[in-house]
Each structure stands twice: as C-alpha cells, then as structure tokens.
Amino acid sequence: MSLYLDPNKLTERLRKEWNEYGGLIIAVDFDSTLIPYWPDENEADFESIHQLIRDCKLYGCTIIINTAAKEDRIEKIKDELLDLHIVWDYFNESPPYIKDIGKGGKVYANVYLDDRAGLYQVFITLQQLVLERKYTACSAYAERIKHI
C-alpha cells in the first residue's frame, strides 16, 4: 500500500513537518469548506472548521485561502473571512519564501483543507495535532508555575 493511502502516515508526516518548521502551510478552500455554498448546507456546520483554522494559526501555521471563485467575489470573500475572525497570510498564492514550488497554478501547502479533497481526514488529523500542541503548551506552563 502506498504510504499516501495510510491515514497514520499523514499524521506522522504533518507532525514531523510541524515540529521541524514550527507550523504548517495550510491551503484552505472557501466555498463548502468555510461557508455554505449549496442550499442544503447549514452555516452552523462550518464553525468547527473555523475554530480549527483559528487554532492552527495560533500555533504557528501559515494559512492560505485557496479558492477558485471568480475575481469579482474576492473582496466579498475577504470581508466574510474577517467577519468569521479567520486570519489568513496569503490569498491564492504560495508564500514568497517557497522558491520554485507552486508556480504552475497550484499553491504550495503541506496540506489542503478542501471539501473536494478529503476534508474529513485532514480535519481530523489537524484537530489531533492542534490538541497535541495545546497539551504540550499546558504541560510546559504547569511545569513553569510549579517552581514559583
């Protein structure tokens, strides 16, 4: 079996990259990932993804909003992101410090959070890694205050 088909390998790879670089580059789709796009989608169903993005940002991740929306929607999308309290670093572009990658139309990211690209698996994996970060931060804080 390909290592890319093993969900545990995804977690291991992202954990390793997060530890090595102090964060991940996460490309996040907009429609049907952060907001409802289709009539049968419920706005409340997206809050857990919003919180995950906020948590990832808090723990050092770079957020790229990566949408195929037409140019005339971009400013409205940016306003909606602000209303959702979602902070992003780049919009439809790779970080400039990534050299010679992502220049052919696809942005470079360690992982893609997208309704059309395994949203559930990536969501669960990132949620697990954020919980590990929170636990590590809480443990370090508890250790520091023990000596006060």
C-alpha positions, 0 to 999 in steps of 0.5 A: 500500500502506498504510504499516501493511502495510510491515514497514520502516515499523514499524521506522522508526516504533518507532525514531523513537518510541524515540529521541524518548521514550527507550523504548517502551510495550510491551503484552505478552500472557501466555498463548502469548506468555510461557508455554505455554498449549496442550499442544503448546507447549514452555516452552523456546520462550518464553525468547527472548521473555523475554530480549527483554522483559528487554532492552527494559526495560533500555533504557528501555521501559515494559512492560505485561502485557496479558492477558485471563485471568480475575481469579482467575489474576492473582496466579498470573500475577504470581508466574510473571512474577517467577519468569521475572525479567520486570519489568513497570510496569503490569498491564492498564492504560495508564500514568497519564501517557497522558491520554485514550488507552486508556480504552475497554478497550484499553491504550495501547502503541506496540506489542503483543507478542501471539501473536494479533497478529503476534508474529513481526514485532514480535519481530523488529523489537524484537530489531533495535532492542534490538541497535541500542541495545546497539551504540550503548551499546558504541560510546559506552563504547569511545569513553569508555575510549579517552581514559583 
